[in-house]
Amino acid sequence: MNGTERFDLTGRVALITGASSHGIGNDAAKLLAANGAKVFLVARREEQLQVACDEIRAAGGEASYRAMDVSDEMECKVAVEQCVAEFGRLDIMVLSAGISGLSASGGMDAIFDTDNWRKVQAINLDGVFWMMKYGHVECAKHGVGSIIPVSSLAAWHADGAAAYTATKGAIRALTHYFGKMLAPMKIRVNSIYPGMIDTDMTHGACAHEQYGPMMLKSIPLGRFGTPEDMAYGILFLASDASDFMTGQHLVMDGGALA
């Protein structure tokens, strides 16, 4: 076997949440498709989902989508069912849907805002749990299951908003738990921890005249990450290249935690 064969996803099907905007889920979907996977995209914005699918198809890949909110348990169930109905199976789940919520710069009122706490938890954490609840049954059927929740450096240090930090820390704990729990079903669970990535959600901060240079100083490699950087980490975790890895954490932060 040569080095590239282990990254070949031909015949496998991947469901990717948070896949509509210029961000990690979108680039992951395109890269998985380029490596042979059929991809099922999930996000709230239908127009952007359609654009993403059109781009994947134009490049020779197979793609479909469902516009939905991952905080809705039954919508997650239906999304898994639709994916399997259209593509015949489900092997890979990339769970990247998420929001940052209110910034801690808003003070204690923002940090302890009840509505914000519930909204961030519903999308960032409940959405991961619901997708795993209904998706793991399908991922177990062919012996090559891989579930990849997208967490954050916030899971490793107390910085930023409380709700966001709590949900990303919970994903870290769930990775340990389900890495062990689902291993007998031949499903691997490994999470990825992006550092400061220049996406639609974070571009304002990255490009900020004052805060951008300050953040760069904390990154030894001297640049912000890109969604494509993260997509290659996700490809590794989705493929047989990481076949002996589960319950683990892939930190991709340019050295910020070093």
KOLTI-590851 format. One record per residue (C-alpha): residue number from 1; x, z, y. Coordinates in pm, whole numbers, plus 50000, padded with zeros to 5 digits. Layout:
BEGIN
  seq     px     pz     py
  NUM      X      Z      Y
...
//
This chain:
BEGIN
  seq     px     pz     py
    1  50000  50000  50000
    2  50136  49909  50342
    3  50086  50110  50658
    4  49793  49910  50791
    5  49577  49918  50478
    6  49497  50285  50523
    7  49341  50210  50861
    8  49112  49940  50722
    9  48745  50045  50750
   10  48593  49733  50599
   11  48268  49819  50422
   12  48222  50151  50599
   13  47961  50244  50857
   14  48022  50466  51160
   15  47769  50638  51385
   16  47907  50719  51731
   17  47727  50937  51986
   18  47798  50920  52358
   19  47891  50555  52318
   20  47736  50387  52621
   21  47962  50458  52918
   22  48330  50393  52986
   23  48453  50682  52781
   24  48581  50803  52447
   25  48275  50715  52237
   26  48258  50360  52371
   27  48625  50283  52307
   28  48610  50450  51966
   29  48316  50232  51865
   30  48503  49917  51966
   31  48822  50017  51783
   32  48643  50120  51464
   33  48457  49790  51468
   34  48782  49600  51523
   35  48915  49769  51210
   36  48622  49659  50997
   37  48353  49926  51034
   38  47993  49846  51113
   39  47902  50068  51406
   40  47578  50233  51515
   41  47589  50348  51877
   42  47387  50638  52016
   43  47345  50737  52381
   44  47076  50782  52645
   45  47127  50464  52848
   46  46985  50163  52667
   47  47123  49898  52901
   48  47479  50021  52853
   49  47429  50047  52478
   50  47318  49685  52471
   51  47626  49579  52669
   52  47855  49771  52433
   53  47694  49614  52125
   54  47717  49267  52278
   55  48089  49317  52342
   56  48148  49432  51985
   57  47954  49138  51842
   58  48137  48893  52068
   59  48463  49021  51920
   60  48334  48956  51567
   61  48206  49302  51481
   62  47868  49430  51363
   63  47684  49676  51586
   64  47344  49825  51649
   65  47217  50111  51862
   66  46949  50368  51939
   67  46881  50503  52287
   68  46808  50874  52252
   69  46895  51230  52350
   70  47111  51414  52096
   71  46964  51748  52204
   72  46642  51647  52024
   73  46674  51741  51656
   74  46416  51493  51531
   75  46574  51212  51731
   76  46902  51284  51553
   77  46727  51267  51218
   78  46568  50934  51307
   79  46900  50796  51433
   80  47066  50867  51098
   81  46773  50713  50915
   82  46781  50402  51134
   83  47156  50363  51086
   84  47121  50375  50708
   85  46818  50145  50713
   86  47009  49881  50910
   87  47353  49906  50750
   88  47283  50055  50406
   89  47504  50362  50431
   90  47681  50608  50662
   91  48042  50716  50617
   92  48182  50817  50956
   93  48037  51019  51242
   94  48208  51040  51581
   95  48024  51305  51781
   96  48135  51252  52138
   97  47816  51299  52341
   98  47870  51568  52600
   99  47829  51681  52959
  100  48040  51907  53178
  101  47752  52086  53348
  102  47790  52282  53671
  103  48145  52338  53790
  104  48290  52688  53805
  105  48381  52606  54165
  106  48017  52682  54240
  107  48091  53050  54190
  108  47907  53307  53983
  109  47568  53151  54051
  110  47684  52831  53881
  111  47867  53008  53600
  112  47562  53217  53508
  113  47298  52952  53576
  114  47053  52978  53285
  115  46923  52622  53294
  116  47277  52485  53300
  117  47378  52705  53006
  118  47089  52581  52795
  119  47133  52215  52889
  120  47506  52209  52815
  121  47457  52390  52485
  122  47172  52159  52384
  123  47381  51844  52430
  124  47738  51956  52357
  125  47674  52189  52064
  126  47322  52146  51929
  127  47368  51769  51931
  128  47676  51801  51711
  129  47498  52038  51474
  130  47185  51820  51441
  131  47387  51509  51369
  132  47592  51692  51108
  133  47278  51842  50955
  134  47121  51504  50886
  135  47431  51287  50862
  136  47635  51481  50608
  137  47391  51400  50328
  138  47456  51029  50376
  139  47830  51074  50434
  140  47858  51243  50094
  141  47723  50949  49895
  142  48033  50728  49881
  143  48323  50975  49871
  144  48485  50867  50198
  145  48293  51076  50452
  146  48460  51171  50779
  147  48297  51368  51062
  148  48483  51385  51392
  149  48343  51614  51664
  150  48501  51563  52007
  151  48595  51897  52161
  152  48824  51963  52459
  153  49130  52157  52570
  154  48873  52402  52704
  155  48840  52523  52344
  156  49197  52654  52363
  157  49206  52823  52701
  158  48951  52984  52931
  159  48936  52735  53215
  160  48653  52560  53393
  161  48283  52622  53344
  162  48162  52892  53105
  163  47896  52684  52930
  164  48131  52390  52872
  165  48412  52615  52748
  166  48178  52801  52512
  167  48039  52486  52354
  168  48380  52329  52303
  169  48511  52651  52152
  170  48215  52657  51916
  171  48302  52306  51799
  172  48649  52433  51716
  173  48497  52707  51499
  174  48251  52469  51333
  175  48539  52240  51242
  176  48700  52520  51043
  177  48370  52613  50883
  178  48248  52269  50784
  179  48598  52153  50694
  180  48579  52401  50406
  181  48205  52384  50342
  182  48184  52006  50308
  183  48516  51942  50133
  184  48362  51965  49782
  185  48126  51685  49891
  186  48429  51467  49976
  187  48355  51488  50348
  188  48642  51561  50584
  189  48573  51732  50917
  190  48841  51718  51185
  191  48793  51753  51559
  192  48982  51592  51843
  193  49082  51771  52163
  194  49131  51540  52461
  195  49330  51654  52759
  196  49256  51508  53101
  197  49117  51164  53021
  198  49021  50915  53291
  199  48659  50836  53201
  200  48339  50776  53395
  201  48277  51151  53384
  202  48622  51256  53509
  203  48739  50964  53725
  204  48643  51137  54050
  205  48876  51427  53969
  206  49157  51202  53842
  207  49146  50989  54157
  208  49104  51282  54398
  209  49372  51280  54667
  210  49441  51652  54631
  211  49342  51750  54277
  212  49466  51439  54096
  213  49838  51502  54165
  214  49793  51873  54090
  215  49650  51795  53747
  216  49924  51543  53673
  217  50185  51814  53723
  218  50041  52000  53423
  219  50086  51698  53192
  220  50447  51661  53069
  221  50400  51291  52986
  222  50313  51233  53351
  223  49988  51041  53320
  224  49620  51089  53246
  225  49500  50988  52904
  226  49272  50691  52850
  227  48965  50651  52628
  228  49171  50404  52424
  229  49432  50674  52357
  230  49159  50893  52212
  231  49010  50604  52015
  232  49333  50564  51820
  233  49328  50932  51732
  234  48970  50893  51615
  235  49065  50587  51407
  236  49330  50798  51235
  237  49079  51073  51155
  238  48813  50825  51041
  239  49043  50633  50808
  240  49225  50698  50483
  241  49540  50757  50688
  242  49417  51119  50722
  243  49278  51141  50369
  244  49446  51478  50298
  245  49335  51641  50622
  246  49024  51850  50687
  247  48924  52147  50899
  248  49198  52058  51147
  249  49239  51996  51518
  250  49404  51690  51672
  251  49516  51774  52025
  252  49584  51470  52245
  253  49674  51603  52588
  254  50003  51451  52697
  255  50175  51781  52621
  256  49960  52002  52845
  257  49935  52276  52582
  258  50302  52256  52483
//
